């Protein structure tokens, strides 16, 4: 496993997403977490909306039964999505974090991300909430999700904390953040910059890029693995998987990690065996030729 150093805290480049664990039994939760830790994955990604809070409750129940596991983990959660709207008000952020801590049965989380942008955000309110959470020790690090360069700049105009990460959707079959960079000043659709140069911004500011839905085609529309719409991609992934003695999913994760930023892959699986497959990606460094071949095989063209 490879790790990102964050204030002397090692954070695994593979993160175990918890969106699908709400219905886990105690035994299933134990197996999920122990498998991740044994594979070197110490990063667990939560959100207060996952399972309506149930995912955090399941995880917190495990921590109550095995409190010694907490010191082995980097726990991240997200807040800001409410029923039908987004809310980055100070009052809501503070109450959301208290709920997160209660459900997780911990006195602090290592990272809090603002979950999607709130167009009505008052950055001064966010700053006040961050200051209070930092001073109380309830949150150690702060970041965002699904935000572009200027949204982050607006937030940074008021907060004193560093934004350490931006969680964005990215996969071999979902590459708008890359496409615009290849097609600068061209008149076709891939040239449209939809995100304001997020990848480059994160690299310049030494922020981690956390990729969610790393095997998805679009917004929860299914995976590209064994998808008949992606025959060339699956053929190439199968060939590389054979060369590296891993599964196709491992190669797909390795493709994301090959981008030269502080990349992290947030898995969406609830199967322990798939966590092991994901962990193996950290030990694979694709060549440039392989990386570009995979990009093209997904149906993308280079100018």
Secondary structure, 3 states (H helix, E strand, C coil): CCEEEECCEEEECEEEECCCCCCCCHHHHHHHHHHHHHCCCCEEECCCCHHHHHHHHHHHHHHHHCHHHHHHCEEEEEECEECCEECCCHHHHHHHHHHHHHHHCCCCEEEEEECCCCCCCCHHHHHHHHHHHHHHCCEEEEEEECCCHHHHHHHHCCCCCCEEEEEEECECCECHHHHHHHCCCCCCHHHCCCCCCHHHHHHHCCCEEEEECCCECCCCCCECCCCHHHHHHHHHHHHHHHHHCCCHHHHHHHHHHCCCCEEEEEECCCCHHHHHHHHHHHHCCCCHHHHHHHHHHCCCCCC
